[in-house]
Structure formats: structure tokens, C-alpha cells
Amino acid sequence: METKIISCTGEKGGCGKTTLNIILATNLFHLYGKKVVLMDMDNPQYSVYKKRKRDLAQIGKMETDAFPVERATIHTLEPLIKKYYGIVDFIIIDFPGNLNEEMVRGLLYVEHIFIPFFLDELEIDSTAVFYKTLRKNFLDNDNRVLRSVNLFFNRYELVKVNKFNAVRKTLARAGMPMMRQVVMERTIYREKYRNTLVPIPLSKENGEQGLKRFMEEVLEISKN
């Protein structure tokens, strides 16, 4: 089995990376039949690992299939990757919300990075700097593992489409092209579908929730 190591990550907290890593893992596992492991490197908070425990407690004795959620540190990440490499389709790593030692060392293993951001001047500036840092130190390296860095809009609002398009064009001119698909602003993502056990209902994927095309673009990019 060919294992892909991916991550939604960003240099600052609050960009939605953890919510999206959970949604990606849960839906790739349940709706796309992919074997997945989600590794939580947000030491010492371990919010994803704690979320799995809460999800299990809420479901109670109900039987459910579940992908593993592992706590990881800079010392245990490599052994964990070796444990799962070749037996799962995706290793998804959730990093801390800042460019600390865990993230820098963990990024050495990641093949495809997806960077969410939204319409905020400081957020855009931070994302651009992070993108350039990744390109210089990881992507433009002959011995690199990293194969792609992908920017995308999170919390996209149709009422601000002109502003989003302007940012997209500005970044493209600066050599920072973005993913075609976006993740819409939906409170339900954070309140209901940020779940490590329950996927987004199939009836919602093509309509109100609109994540299917985004996930399919992630799958498309990860094939390379």
C-alpha cells in the first residue's frame, strides 16, 4: 500500500487546521474507504486525542468503526510513522498552531501540506510568509520529502466573493497559486462535523456542506 503523509497546517492558531484535519480523516475513512491514522503533535494540549476520547464517551457502547488517533512528539513521530507506513493510505498529522520545534521537525516527513486561511490582513500576511518559508526550506530542496504546498480559502463567504478573488489574483501574481476549491463558512463544521467517529452525511456533501469537491482535490493532489 502506498502511504501518503499529509497535513492541514498553518503558522498561527485559529486558521481551522485541526477542524479540517479531523474532517479529512473521518470522511476519508468512512466515505472514501481509506485507511487512515491521525497523529496529534499538538503537545501538550493534544486536543485531537482528547476529542477522540470525548467522542467515544458520547457514543457510549454503540459499535462503530474508528481510525486510530495517536499522540506524537518529536521523539515518537518517526517510530509511529514506521508503524503505520505501508499499511494505511493516509497518515494525517495535526501540528501545533505555531512554527515551533515540533512543527519544523515534523514537516520533514510530510509530502503534501494544505494551508487554510481567511480574509484577514494579518492572516494573509502570515500565510504568505509561511508559504515562502516552506518553499525555501522544504520544497526547493533536492533531498526533500515535501512535494506540494497548497493554499486554500477556509471560511469562504459568497457575499465577499470579489474580495476573495482579488486576494487569489494577488497571490497568483506573487507565485503562490491556490487550490481551486474552498471550504465554506459553516458553523456546523466546527460544532457538529468536527467528529473523529461520525462523517458528514452523504446527503449533505454535494449541497449545503460543499466539502466533497475540496476533499476530491486533496485526493487528486496527494496522488502526485
N, C-alpha and C positions, 0 to 999 in steps of 0.2 A: 504494500500500500504506500502510495506517495503522500507523505505528510506535508502540509503547508503550515507555516508558523506566521500568524497574522496578529495585528493589534490595532484597535482604535485608541489613539493616544493623543496627548497634547501637552504643551509645556505648562499650562495653567489649569487649575481645578475649575470645575463648573462648566466645562465645554460639552459635557454629556457623554464622555468617553466610556464611563463604567456602565451607564444605562445601555449604550449601544453594544458594548461587548457582551453583556448579558443577553440582550435581544438577539444578537447574531448567534451566539452559542445555542440558545434554546431553540431558535427556529431552524437553524441548520440541522440540528439533531432531530427535531420532531417532524418538521415539514419537508426537509430535503433528504432525510435518511443518512446524514453524515455522522460519522463517528467523531466525537468532539471531546476535548478536555479544556477546561477553563482554568488558567493559572492566575492566582491573585498575588501580585507582588507589592500591593499597597501596604507595606509593613510600617507601623504596627496595627493600622486600622483594620485591615483585612475585611473590608466592607462586603465584598462579593462572597467570601467564605461565610461570613455571618448571615448574609442574606439567604444563602442556601439553607442554613440551619433554621431560620425563621420560616422559610417556605415549607420545609419538611414538617415543622411543628404545626403549621396551619392546615396542611393536608391531613395530618394525623395518620391513621392506619390505612388510608387509601393506597392501593398499589399503583405505582407509577414508574415508568422507565425514567432514568436520570443519567445524565453525563456526569463524570467526576469533576469536582471543583477542588483544586489543590492550593494550599498556601505555599508560597515560594519566597525564598530570599536569594541574595546574590550568591550564596553558598550552595543552595539546594536546587536552583533553577536548572543547571546543566544536568544533574542526575535525573531530575524529573522529566526533562525533555528526552533524555536517552530511554527512560522507562516507557514513554508513550510513542516515541518516533517509530514509524513503520507499522503501527497498529491502530492509529487514528487518522482520519482525514485532515483534521484541523486541530492545531494547538493554538488557542487564543490566550494572549497574555494581557492582563489588566495591570497597567503601571500606575505609580503614584502621579499626582497632579502637578509635579514639578520635575525639572531636569536634575535629579539627584543621582547618586551613585547607582542605586537600583535600576533606574531607567537607562542610564548610559551603558552599564554592563549588560543589562537585559536586551537592549536593542541590538547587540551583536549577534543575536540568534534569530531576529525577526526578518522575514522575507518581504512582507508587504505591510506597509503602515498606512492607516487611514486616519486623517486628521480632521475632526469636526470643528467647525467654528460658526459663529453667527454674526449678525450685523451690529458690531460694536467696534469703535475705532481702536481701542486698546487691544481687543481680541484679535482684530485683523492684523495689527502690527506685530503682536506676539506670535501669531500663526505664521506670518511671513518669515520672521526671524528663525523660528523653529524649523520651518521647511528648508531654509537655506543652510542651517546648521546640519540637518540630516543629509542633505545633498553633498555638502563639502566633506563631512567626516565619515559618512557611511556609504552613500550611493556612488560617489565619484572616487571609489577605492577599488583597485584591481583585485583585492582579496575579499571583496565584500560578500556578505550573505544577503544584504538588503537588495531587493530587485525593483521595488517601486515605492514612491511616496505619493499619496493620493489625498488631495484636499477635497472637502465637500461641505456644503451648507447643512448645518443642523438647525432645527427650529425655524425652518423656512416658512415665510408668510407670503401668501399670494398678494396681499394688499401692498407689499413692498417690493414687488417683482422688479420694478425699474431700478431700485437701489441695489438689489441683489445682482442684476445683470451688469450694472456699472462696475461693481466690485469684481465680478467674474472677468470682465474685459480688462480691467486694470491689472489683475494678477496674471492673466494670459500674456499681456504685453511685457510683463516682468519675468516671463519664462516660468510661470507657475500655473500650468493648466489644471483645471478642476475636473472632478468626476461629472458625468452627465447628469446623474441622478442626485436628488436631495432628500433629506429627511424633514418632513413637515413639522411644524409646531403643533404638538398634540400632548396635552397634559396627561392623557390616558397612557402614553408610552411610559411615563415616569411613575404613574400611580397604579397601573394595573398590569402592564405588559413587561415591566422590569421584573421578570419572574424566572427563576432558574429551573422551574419544573413545567410551567404551562406556556405553550406557544400562543401566538396571536391566532385567533380563529381564522380558518381558511376563508370564511365568508367576508372577512374584513380586509384581506390582503390587497385586493385589487381596488377597493373602494376608499372608504374613509381613512384607513390607516396608511395605505400607499407605500408600504415598505418592500413589497415584492420586487419591484424593479431595482431598488437600491441593493437588495441582497443578491440579485442576479448579476449586477455589475461587480459586486465584490467577488462573486464566484468566477466571473469572467477574468477579472484581473489576476486572481490567485492561480489561475491555470498556467500563467507565464513563468 
